[in-house]
């Protein structure tokens, strides 16, 4: 069946942990691996592609998405993983570092726990 989705701004790992707690409170079963998608935003397609290349080396699937009328491009990174506090904190910090190094900004993420 379809799973509910939760999302959050990925500006600070601490904020991400708050979103993870909200997902738990809303009834998400995070004891099993689930899908997660991170969106990193960049001023151009070249920076988004470089981010995708860097993220792909850590066993993430990546896709560069056009700005669709906006001036920014997104790197979408998806993976199935166990979503615990440590994993979310480490992933958020790593992606924030990659994003900042390439002129990117404000990432967001979504989880879709398996029911």
C-alpha positions as CSV (number, residue, x, y, z in Angstrom):
1,X,0.0,0.0,0.0
2,X,1.0,3.6,-0.1
3,X,3.0,5.0,2.8
4,X,2.6,8.4,4.4
5,X,5.5,10.8,3.8
6,X,7.2,13.2,6.2
7,X,9.7,15.9,5.3
8,X,11.9,18.5,6.8
9,X,14.3,21.2,6.1
10,X,17.9,19.9,6.3
11,X,19.6,23.0,7.4
12,X,20.9,21.6,10.7
13,X,21.2,18.0,11.9
14,X,19.4,18.8,15.1
15,X,16.3,20.1,13.2
16,X,16.3,16.8,11.2
17,X,16.2,14.8,14.4
18,X,13.1,16.8,15.4
19,X,11.5,15.8,12.1
20,X,12.4,12.2,12.7
21,X,10.8,12.4,16.2
22,X,7.6,13.8,14.6
23,X,7.5,10.9,12.1
24,X,7.8,8.5,15.0
25,X,5.0,10.3,16.9
26,X,2.8,10.2,13.8
27,X,3.1,6.4,13.8
28,X,6.0,5.7,11.4
29,X,7.6,2.4,12.0
30,X,11.2,3.3,11.8
31,X,12.5,0.0,13.1
32,X,12.6,-1.3,9.5
33,X,14.5,0.2,6.6
34,X,12.5,2.7,4.6
35,X,13.0,5.0,1.6
36,X,14.5,8.4,2.1
37,X,15.0,11.2,-0.4
38,X,17.2,14.2,0.0
39,X,16.9,17.3,-2.2
40,X,19.9,19.6,-2.5
41,X,19.5,22.8,-4.4
42,X,22.2,24.5,-6.6
43,X,22.5,27.6,-8.8
44,X,23.2,25.6,-12.0
45,X,23.1,22.1,-13.5
46,X,26.9,21.6,-13.3
47,X,27.0,22.0,-9.5
48,X,24.0,19.7,-9.1
49,X,25.7,17.1,-11.3
50,X,28.9,17.4,-9.3
51,X,26.9,16.8,-6.1
52,X,25.2,13.8,-7.7
53,X,28.6,12.3,-8.6
54,X,29.9,12.8,-5.0
55,X,26.8,11.4,-3.4
56,X,26.6,8.4,-5.8
57,X,29.9,7.1,-4.5
58,X,28.2,6.4,-1.1
59,X,25.7,4.0,-2.7
60,X,22.9,6.5,-3.2
61,X,20.9,6.7,-6.4
62,X,21.0,10.3,-7.7
63,X,19.2,12.4,-10.3
64,X,19.6,16.0,-11.4
65,X,16.3,17.8,-11.7
66,X,15.8,21.0,-13.7
67,X,14.6,24.1,-12.0
68,X,11.4,24.1,-14.1
69,X,11.2,27.8,-14.6
70,X,13.2,28.6,-11.4
71,X,16.8,29.5,-11.5
72,X,18.0,26.6,-9.4
73,X,18.6,22.9,-10.0
74,X,18.1,20.0,-7.6
75,X,20.2,16.9,-6.9
76,X,17.8,14.2,-5.7
77,X,19.4,11.5,-3.7
78,X,17.4,8.4,-2.8
79,X,18.2,5.2,-0.8
80,X,16.5,2.6,1.4
81,X,18.1,2.7,4.9
82,X,17.4,2.3,8.6
83,X,16.4,5.8,9.7
84,X,17.8,6.2,13.2
85,X,19.1,9.4,14.8
86,X,22.7,8.6,14.0
87,X,22.1,7.8,10.3
88,X,20.0,11.0,9.8
89,X,22.5,13.2,11.6
90,X,25.5,11.8,9.7
91,X,23.7,12.0,6.3
92,X,22.4,15.5,6.9
93,X,25.9,16.8,7.9
94,X,27.5,15.1,4.9
95,X,25.0,16.4,2.4
96,X,25.1,19.9,4.0
97,X,28.9,19.9,3.5
98,X,28.6,18.8,-0.1
99,X,25.9,21.3,-0.8
100,X,27.8,24.2,0.7
101,X,31.0,23.3,-1.1
102,X,29.3,23.6,-4.4
103,X,27.3,26.8,-3.7
104,X,24.1,25.0,-2.9
105,X,21.7,25.7,-0.1
106,X,18.7,24.6,2.0
107,X,18.2,20.9,1.5
108,X,15.1,19.1,2.4
109,X,14.3,15.4,2.9
110,X,11.4,13.0,3.0
111,X,10.9,9.6,4.3
112,X,8.5,6.9,3.3
113,X,8.6,4.2,5.9
114,X,7.3,0.8,4.8
115,X,4.0,-0.2,6.4
